[in-house]
Amino acid sequence: MTDTGLVFHTNPMSRGRIVRWMLEELGVEYRTVVQEYGKSMKSPEYLAINPMGKVPALEHRGVVVTEAAAICVYLADAFPQAGLAPAVDDPLRGPYLRWMFFAAGPVEAAVTANALGQLPPPEKAGFVGYGSYDQTMATLEQAAASASPWLLGERFSAADVYVGSQVDFGLAFKSIPERPAFTAWAERLRGREAYLRAKAKDEALMPAQG
């Protein structure tokens, strides 16, 4: 493989699992650096990479990208030969970005608020970016139901990696409802070779995390 200069900072028990799957879909060489919670993640060296002191983070030839959704978008554009992102002038670019950032914004916020028991009352729903948990799940369900087999139709993309990971995690941790559209899409995603490779690599790192 060609040296890509990619350095991937992660922890196997983090959203870094999304980025590893993305890297495996690209089929490129990358170096993994495992950061430990409460230890190396808070070190001056790592805080210089990500001041938030969390993973994932990506270094690529002098460029630093943090946040899983941003990393997925960056990688898809940096390695266009993998075909994981529609070009800017492709009509599918709009739906691609819409679902990527719907998952990074409303879905993340609604799922977190619901898990913490902090959903706003109906009269204050307009103050939060997602409106309501039920509305957000209904919209996400529409996206999953339209995946035939993928979000952009026959074309698999980084949106399937990122949005699909939210559904996959949500089903595993019961933070999203188990609905046929979610489970069917998740099963298709879990069968991908890159997904399985990424999962195996992260699970191999788990014992070292105690």
C-alpha positions in Angstrom: 0.0 0.0 0.0 1.0 3.6 -0.6 1.9 5.7 2.5 -1.0 8.1 2.8 0.3 10.0 5.8 -2.9 9.2 7.7 -2.6 9.1 11.5 -5.8 8.0 13.3 -6.3 8.8 17.0 -8.9 6.6 18.5 -10.1 4.4 21.4 -12.0 1.2 20.6 -14.7 2.3 23.0 -15.5 5.5 21.2 -17.0 7.1 18.1 -13.6 6.3 16.6 -15.2 3.1 15.5 -17.1 5.1 12.9 -13.9 6.5 11.4 -12.1 3.2 11.4 -15.0 1.7 9.4 -14.6 4.7 7.0 -10.9 4.1 6.7 -11.5 0.4 5.9 -14.1 1.3 3.3 -11.4 3.5 1.6 -8.9 0.7 1.6 -6.0 3.0 2.4 -3.0 2.6 4.7 -3.3 4.4 8.0 -1.5 4.4 11.4 -3.6 3.9 14.6 -2.7 5.7 17.8 -4.8 4.5 20.7 -5.6 7.3 23.2 -6.7 6.4 26.7 -9.5 8.0 28.6 -8.4 10.3 31.4 -4.8 9.7 30.5 -3.2 10.3 27.1 -6.4 12.0 25.9 -5.7 14.8 28.4 -2.0 15.0 27.8 -0.5 18.3 26.5 0.6 16.5 23.3 -2.9 15.2 22.5 -4.6 18.5 23.5 -2.4 20.2 20.9 -4.2 18.0 18.4 -7.7 18.2 19.8 -8.2 20.7 22.6 -11.4 18.9 23.5 -9.4 16.0 24.7 -11.5 13.4 22.9 -11.4 11.0 20.0 -11.5 10.5 17.1 -9.0 12.8 15.5 -7.2 12.5 12.2 -3.8 13.9 11.1 -3.2 14.0 7.4 0.0 15.6 6.0 -0.2 18.6 8.4 -4.0 18.8 8.5 -5.9 18.0 11.6 -9.6 17.0 11.5 -11.7 16.2 14.5 -15.4 15.2 14.9 -16.4 11.9 13.3 -18.8 13.4 10.7 -16.2 15.9 9.6 -13.5 13.3 9.4 -15.8 11.1 7.2 -16.6 13.9 4.9 -12.9 14.9 4.7 -11.7 11.4 3.9 -14.3 10.8 1.3 -13.2 14.0 -0.5 -9.5 13.4 0.0 -9.7 9.9 -1.6 -12.2 10.4 -4.4 -11.1 7.2 -6.1 -13.0 5.2 -3.4 -16.3 6.8 -4.7 -17.7 7.4 -1.2 -18.9 11.0 -1.8 -20.8 12.5 -4.7 -18.9 15.3 -6.5 -20.0 18.9 -5.7 -21.9 19.1 -9.0 -23.6 15.8 -8.6 -27.3 16.1 -7.7 -26.7 13.5 -5.0 -24.4 15.8 -3.1 -27.3 17.6 -1.5 -29.0 14.4 0.0 -25.5 13.1 1.0 -24.7 16.2 3.0 -28.2 16.5 4.4 -28.2 13.1 6.0 -24.6 13.3 7.2 -25.3 16.5 9.2 -28.8 15.5 10.2 -27.2 12.6 12.0 -24.4 14.7 13.5 -26.9 17.4 14.6 -30.5 16.6 15.4 -30.1 12.8 15.8 -27.1 13.1 18.2 -28.8 15.8 20.2 -32.2 14.1 20.4 -30.8 10.7 21.3 -28.5 12.2 24.0 -31.3 14.2 25.5 -33.7 11.2 25.5 -31.0 9.0 27.2 -30.4 11.6 29.9 -34.1 12.1 30.5 -33.8 15.7 29.5 -36.2 16.1 26.6 -37.8 19.5 26.5 -41.6 19.9 27.1 -43.6 20.4 23.9 -43.9 24.2 24.5 -40.1 24.5 24.6 -39.3 22.1 21.7 -38.7 25.1 19.4 -35.7 26.1 21.5 -33.7 23.0 20.6 -32.3 22.1 17.2 -34.1 18.8 16.8 -37.7 19.8 17.7 -38.7 16.5 19.4 -37.2 13.0 19.8 -40.2 11.4 18.1 -40.1 13.7 15.1 -36.3 13.1 14.8 -36.8 9.3 14.9 -39.6 9.5 12.3 -37.3 11.4 10.0 -34.4 9.1 10.5 -36.8 6.1 9.9 -37.8 7.7 6.6 -34.1 7.8 5.6 -33.6 4.2 6.6 -36.7 3.0 4.8 -35.6 4.8 1.6 -32.2 3.1 1.7 -32.4 0.7 -1.3 -30.0 -0.7 -0.5 -28.1 2.5 0.5 -29.0 6.1 1.4 -28.1 7.2 -2.1 -29.7 4.3 -3.8 -27.3 1.8 -5.4 -24.4 3.9 -4.4 -22.8 3.3 -1.0 -21.3 6.4 0.5 -19.8 7.9 3.6 -23.4 8.8 4.6 -24.1 5.1 5.1 -21.0 4.8 7.3 -21.8 7.8 9.5 -25.7 7.7 9.6 -25.6 3.9 9.6 -23.3 3.9 12.6 -25.7 6.0 14.5 -28.5 3.5 13.8 -26.2 0.6 14.5 -25.1 2.0 17.9 -28.6 3.1 18.7 -30.0 -0.4 18.2 -27.2 -1.9 20.2 -27.6 0.5 23.1 -31.4 0.7 22.8 -31.3 4.5 22.4 -33.3 4.4 19.2 -36.5 2.3 18.7 -36.2 -1.1 17.1 -38.2 -0.6 13.9 -38.1 -2.7 10.7 -36.5 0.0 8.6 -33.7 0.5 11.1 -33.0 -3.2 11.6 -33.0 -4.1 7.9 -30.6 -1.3 7.0 -28.3 -2.1 9.9 -28.2 -5.8 8.9 -27.1 -4.8 5.4 -24.4 -2.5 6.8 -23.1 -5.2 9.3 -22.5 -7.5 6.4 -20.0 -5.3 4.6 -16.5 -6.6 4.6 -15.0 -3.2 5.7 -17.4 -3.1 8.6 -16.3 -6.5 9.7 -12.6 -5.7 9.3 -13.1 -2.5 11.4 -15.0 -4.3 14.1 -12.4 -7.0 14.3 -9.5 -4.5 14.6 -11.3 -2.5 17.4 -12.3 -5.7 19.3 -8.6 -6.8 19.2 -7.7 -3.6 21.0 -10.4 -4.0 23.7 -8.4 -6.1 26.2 -5.7 -3.5 26.5 -8.4 -1.0 27.7 -9.0 -3.1 30.8 
